[in-house]
Amino acid sequence: MTRQPWVAARAEELLGSSVVATAPIAGGDVSTATKLRLSDGTTAIVKTLPHSPEHFFETEAAGLAWLAATTDAGGVHVPEVLAVDPECLILRWVEPGKNGVEAAASFGRALAVTHAAGAPSYGAEADGFIGRLPLPNRTAPTWAEFYAVRRVLPYLKLARDRGAITDGQAAVVEALVGRLTDLLPEEPPARLHGDLWNGNVLWGQDGHVWVIDPAAYAGHREVDLAMLAMFGLPHLPRVLEAYDEATPLADGWEDRIGLHQVFPLLVHACLFGGGYGARAAETAARYL
């Protein structure tokens, strides 16, 4: 590894330990990631984002801590936050390993524990972020209302404003919103990762499955499961089987996977355009 001066200096200031070497990490869609090797033997990752929104990294750190509070009870594994400030977030490095069936089953059980830790109400104390987009989290009394007014409708409007969904496609999604009360079963609020797609699941060399980059809030647990299914995950059937064994899912949950994918599809339409707006409308139409 070489040494990147600005990143190294910031890390040294926050951690109080010399940085021996740094190396860029490819693959981040939002932040720039850099691997650090410190003089005390610690390996870490620092995430930076020029002109990041206010509280961007602090919100991510708070979400990681909220999820990590369940780990000792058997919940998901989350990288340790070593330091955070408005300009960067530094996490303890997790050495990647191979995916496996046993780790997948453990992950399913751990996710069930984290979800079951719950929260007082749907939403969160403060708004957050999903990718670079704001994530409204003001509480609502029911999941159907929260999913409609905090998840689907804000991103439907933004997708229309950005030309990422046609008026006809948007009308289909709006029609679905009117049916959410009938389609979504009520459950106690679950402690969600909130952006649990394959890219935010890390198979560790230690045999554990780690989750990163949360958009954490309290919501319906089927949202995290729907996100896992949206882009695929190694051994996903075993993850879901183990989850259901640990905390049985409500009847018909598999039929609602697409219903809970409408929100992340709209987010992707806002961020990336492409065919995500059409895909959101096609998915919504299955429930009309």
C-alpha positions in Angstrom: 0.0 0.0 0.0 1.1 3.6 -0.6 0.3 6.6 1.5 -2.4 9.2 0.6 -1.5 12.3 2.5 -4.8 14.0 3.1 -6.6 10.8 4.1 -3.7 9.7 6.3 -3.5 13.0 8.0 -7.2 13.1 8.8 -7.2 9.6 10.1 -4.2 10.2 12.3 -5.9 13.3 13.8 -9.0 11.3 14.6 -7.5 8.1 15.7 -4.3 9.3 17.4 -2.2 6.6 15.7 0.2 6.9 12.7 -1.0 5.7 9.3 1.7 3.4 7.8 0.0 3.0 4.4 -3.2 3.6 2.4 -4.8 2.0 -0.6 -7.9 2.9 -2.6 -10.8 0.5 -2.6 -12.9 0.2 -5.7 -16.7 -0.3 -5.9 -18.3 2.4 -3.8 -21.3 4.1 -5.5 -21.5 7.0 -3.0 -18.3 7.6 -0.9 -14.6 7.1 -1.7 -13.2 4.3 0.3 -9.6 3.9 1.4 -7.9 1.1 3.3 -5.6 2.1 6.1 -2.8 0.3 7.9 -2.0 1.9 11.3 1.2 1.7 13.3 -0.6 0.0 16.2 -1.5 -2.9 13.9 -5.1 -1.9 13.2 -6.5 -2.1 9.7 -9.3 0.2 8.9 -11.4 1.7 6.1 -12.1 5.4 5.8 -15.0 6.7 3.8 -15.0 10.3 2.4 -17.4 12.3 0.3 -16.6 15.8 -0.8 -19.4 18.3 0.0 -21.4 15.6 1.8 -24.8 16.6 3.1 -25.0 17.8 6.7 -24.8 14.9 9.2 -24.2 12.4 6.4 -21.5 10.4 8.1 -22.8 10.9 11.6 -26.1 9.4 10.5 -24.4 6.3 9.1 -22.4 5.9 12.3 -25.6 6.2 14.4 -27.3 3.5 12.2 -24.3 1.2 12.6 -24.4 1.6 16.3 -28.2 1.0 16.5 -27.7 -2.3 14.6 -24.6 -3.2 16.5 -26.6 -3.0 19.8 -28.1 -6.3 18.9 -24.9 -8.2 18.1 -24.2 -9.5 21.6 -27.7 -11.0 21.7 -27.1 -12.8 18.4 -27.9 -10.1 16.0 -26.1 -9.1 12.8 -22.4 -8.3 12.8 -21.5 -4.7 12.0 -18.1 -3.1 11.6 -16.9 -1.2 14.6 -17.0 2.6 14.2 -13.5 3.9 15.1 -14.1 7.6 14.4 -16.6 9.9 12.6 -16.8 13.6 11.8 -18.6 15.7 9.2 -15.9 14.8 6.6 -15.4 11.1 7.0 -16.2 7.8 8.7 -13.5 5.3 9.8 -14.5 1.7 10.4 -12.5 -1.3 11.5 -11.6 -3.4 8.5 -13.4 -6.7 7.9 -11.4 -9.1 5.9 -13.5 -10.6 3.0 -13.9 -14.3 2.7 -16.0 -16.8 0.8 -19.7 -17.2 1.1 -21.0 -20.5 2.5 -24.3 -22.2 3.4 -23.5 -22.3 7.2 -22.7 -18.6 7.2 -25.9 -17.9 5.3 -28.0 -19.8 7.8 -26.3 -17.9 10.7 -27.0 -14.6 8.9 -30.7 -15.5 8.6 -30.9 -16.2 12.3 -28.9 -13.1 13.2 -31.1 -10.8 11.0 -34.2 -12.2 12.7 -32.7 -11.2 16.1 -31.9 -7.7 14.9 -35.3 -7.2 13.4 -37.0 -8.5 16.6 -35.1 -5.9 18.7 -37.6 -3.5 17.3 -38.4 0.2 18.0 -41.2 2.2 19.5 -42.7 3.3 16.2 -42.2 3.2 12.5 -39.6 5.7 11.4 -36.7 7.2 13.3 -35.8 10.2 15.5 -34.2 12.0 12.6 -34.2 11.8 8.8 -31.5 9.9 7.2 -30.0 9.1 3.8 -30.3 6.3 1.2 -27.4 6.6 -1.1 -27.0 10.4 -1.5 -30.8 11.0 -1.3 -32.6 12.2 1.8 -34.6 9.6 3.6 -37.6 11.0 5.4 -38.2 9.2 8.7 -40.9 11.1 10.6 -43.0 8.5 12.4 -46.4 7.3 11.3 -48.9 5.1 13.3 -49.2 2.3 10.7 -46.8 0.6 8.3 -49.2 1.2 5.4 -49.2 4.9 6.0 -45.4 5.1 6.6 -44.6 3.1 3.5 -46.9 5.3 1.4 -46.0 8.8 2.6 -42.3 8.3 3.7 -41.1 5.7 1.2 -43.1 5.4 -2.0 -44.6 8.8 -2.7 -41.5 11.0 -2.0 -39.4 9.0 -4.5 -42.2 8.7 -7.0 -42.3 12.5 -7.1 -38.6 12.8 -7.4 -38.5 10.2 -10.2 -41.1 12.2 -12.1 -39.2 15.4 -11.6 -36.1 13.8 -13.0 -37.9 12.3 -15.9 -37.1 8.8 -14.6 -40.7 7.6 -14.8 -43.5 8.5 -17.2 -46.9 9.9 -16.1 -48.6 6.7 -17.0 -46.2 4.6 -15.0 -46.5 7.0 -12.1 -50.3 6.6 -12.2 -49.9 2.8 -11.7 -47.7 3.4 -8.6 -50.2 5.9 -7.3 -53.0 3.4 -7.7 -51.0 0.9 -5.6 -50.6 3.5 -2.8 -54.4 3.5 -2.5 -54.4 -0.2 -1.9 -51.6 -0.5 0.7 -53.8 -0.6 3.7 -55.4 -3.8 2.3 -52.2 -5.3 1.1 -49.8 -4.8 4.0 -50.1 -6.7 7.2 -49.4 -4.8 10.4 -46.5 -6.0 12.6 -44.5 -4.4 15.4 -41.8 -2.1 14.0 -38.6 -4.0 13.2 -35.0 -2.7 13.5 -34.1 -2.5 9.8 -30.8 -2.1 8.0 -32.9 -0.2 5.4 -30.6 -0.7 2.3 -29.9 -4.4 2.6 -29.0 -5.3 -1.0 -26.2 -7.7 -1.9 -23.6 -5.0 -2.1 -24.1 -4.1 1.5 -23.6 -7.7 2.7 -20.0 -8.7 3.4 -19.0 -12.4 3.8 -16.1 -12.2 6.3 -13.0 -14.4 6.4 -14.0 -15.1 10.1 -17.1 -17.0 8.9 -19.5 -14.2 9.9 -21.7 -12.2 7.6 -21.4 -8.5 8.1 -23.7 -5.7 7.1 -22.4 -2.2 6.0 -23.8 1.1 4.7 -27.2 1.1 6.5 -30.1 3.5 6.0 -31.4 2.4 9.3 -34.9 3.0 10.6 -37.8 1.1 12.1 -40.1 -0.5 9.6 -41.6 -3.8 8.3 -39.1 -6.6 8.4 -40.2 -7.8 4.9 -38.5 -4.7 3.5 -35.0 -5.9 4.3 -35.9 -9.4 2.9 -37.3 -7.9 -0.3 -34.1 -5.9 -0.8 -32.0 -9.0 -0.3 -34.0 -10.6 -3.1 -34.0 -7.7 -5.5 -30.4 -8.1 -6.8 -29.8 -11.6 -5.5 -27.6 -12.9 -2.6 -25.5 -16.1 -2.5 -27.5 -18.8 -0.6 -30.5 -16.5 -0.2 -33.0 -19.5 0.1 -31.0 -20.7 3.1 -30.9 -17.2 4.6 -34.7 -16.9 4.4 -35.3 -20.5 5.6 -33.1 -19.9 8.7 -34.8 -16.6 9.3 -38.3 -18.1 9.1 -37.3 -20.9 11.4 -36.0 -18.4 14.0 -38.9 -15.9 13.7 -41.8 -17.2 11.5 -42.9 -14.8 8.8 -46.5 -13.8 8.2 -48.5 -15.8 5.7 -48.1 -14.6 2.2 -44.8 -12.9 2.8 -43.3 -14.3 -0.4 -46.1 -12.8 -2.4 -45.3 -9.4 -0.9 -41.7 -9.3 -1.9 -42.5 -7.3 -5.0 -44.7 -4.9 -3.0 -41.8 -4.0 -0.8 -39.4 -3.7 -3.8 -41.4 -0.8 -5.2 -39.7 1.7 -2.9 -36.0 0.7 -3.6 -36.9 0.5 -7.4 -38.1 4.1 -7.2 -34.9 5.1 -5.3 -32.8 3.5 -8.1 -34.9 5.3 -10.7 -34.1 8.6 -8.9 -30.4 7.8 -8.7 -29.7 5.9 -11.9 -32.7 6.4 -14.3 -32.5 3.6 -16.8 -35.4 1.2 -16.7 -36.0 1.3 -12.9 -39.1 3.6 -13.2 -40.7 1.2 -15.6 -39.8 -1.8 -13.4 -41.4 -0.1 -10.4 -44.6 0.4 -12.3 -44.6 -3.2 -13.6 -44.1 -4.5 -10.1 -46.8 -2.2 -8.7 -49.2 -3.4 -11.4 -49.1 -7.0 -10.1 -50.9 -5.9 -7.0 -53.8 -4.0 -8.7 
